[in-house]
């Protein structure tokens, strides 16, 4: 008889008769032992006040893991009744149990080469328990009887709702309604206490009718309570979800709170048409310099007729250097009439060259666009690469600055080349060629370049010809793993989910969920870096719709944490 290197029960016999005799004698023994462990664990879990034998409490998970117990036999370690918050030591023991469970899940994922629904459910349940244990460790309820667990519970509820919204986008329309309903129920139950206006706005945007208005009013209240930088944005976003008369009042409130400052009112491109309309009307009393800057930030979101009127107003109120940021100038550029385009060309240090070049191309002045970029983009290699790639994508194939871009790339260091491919994947493919772009992305081999390499390969997966996308995604996964699972690169990698193999997607999920976040908490399991929300596309790729639905079911179940433990 020989003892194998695997689990303790892995025995090998040199004689067939002995092997048969042992198999007959030990048939069902492992299952019987596992059943006894499960029964004992269940009793401990069900009776939280029960005094647990120290040895059993500390070593039960080790016995099951070493014996190769199935994941289902170890799921009790992810129950609130087992994750005791009686002391720091008890919590540390629970986290060790959960790590062993997590490792067993990883082993099963490797064996399956995919993520079946049962493993997806186990992974999310285990991660939720890990996140809850981390949150309890921060609160230390055993040391502080009045420790605040309400705030992290509400934060976790907001995060759960957002993760359900993300998962709903990965299932068929027939299944989507059920997943969304779970998110709406969470928001209606506890949303009035959430501190995040953006979470409430996201839920309200997904809802309809009276429910949308109700959740939007939660967002409005949260914005009014908030001292954070997104409070004004919350007011603007909520305005677009409310009845018209109420929306006008809220938009005026946002302007007053922001002091009319355009960057606070419209901090980025994400503003709904209804919010843009309300803010355009409410901002008419602003002084001209603020008014046209607000209009510039709203142009892309306004309906066509309102946009025409806004552009005409900008033309009437135009003054030299009237836009204070490149973002505002870039937002206006696509709508400039030719007389205003000429005036903007006189202000090139403020106006972004690539945007002016694209506008010149759109009115048939391609030669001027090319000359403008080549003349003004000479200040630095980085500026030159950015401007040429942007312009090249706007030009028709025969007019692109292919030779200039290729010559410029020869001057750049490998990591710089890789970064520009990452920033402009479609333009890089168009100007450099698919094979060259892929070669440049993978040519950044310095340790400091792992993030850029992963991001460039992942983004190229969506820009390359269809026949090359899976290979780019495969290389992106390899770069991510070789770089130590850099959480910063995970977002780009998730964007390549449609082309990642099911086996790679399952392995990424198993290795990344919560573990790659850097700041574990119950809320962090569901929203943020390495969360269910960020990894939603990988769930779909790793196991299909049933796997996504299994994950969503566990997200809903995770509401039992924190307010029932401690």
Secondary structure, 3 states (H helix, E strand, C coil): CEECCCCCCCEECCCHHHHHHHHHHHCCHHHHHHHHHHHHHHHHHHCCCCCCCHHHHHHHHHHHHHCCCCHHHHHHHHCCCCCCCCCHHHHHHHHHHHHHHHHHHHHHHHHHCCCCHHHHHHHHHHHHHHHHHHHHHHHCCCCCCCCCCHHHHHHHHHHHHHHHHHHHCCCCHHHHHHHHHHHHHHHHHHHHHCCCHHHHHHHHHHCCHHHHHHHHHHHHHHHHHCCCCCHHHHHHHHHCCCCHHHHHHHHHHHHHHHCCCHHHHCCCCCCCHHHHHHHHHHHHHCCHHHHHHHHHHHHHHCCHHHHHHHHHHHHHHCCCCCCCCHHHHHHHHCCCCHHHHHHHHCCCCCCCHHHHHHHHHHCCCHHHHHHHHHHHCCCCHHHHHHHHHHHHHHCCHHHCCHHHHHHHHHHCCHHHHHHHHHHCHHHHHHHHCHHHHHHHHHCCCCHHHHHHHHHHHHHHCCCCCHHHHHHHHHHHHHHHHHCCCCHHHHHHHHHCHHHCCHHHHHHHHHHHCCCCCCCCCHHHHHCCCCCCCCCHHHHHHHHCHHHHHHHHHHHHHHHHCCCCCC
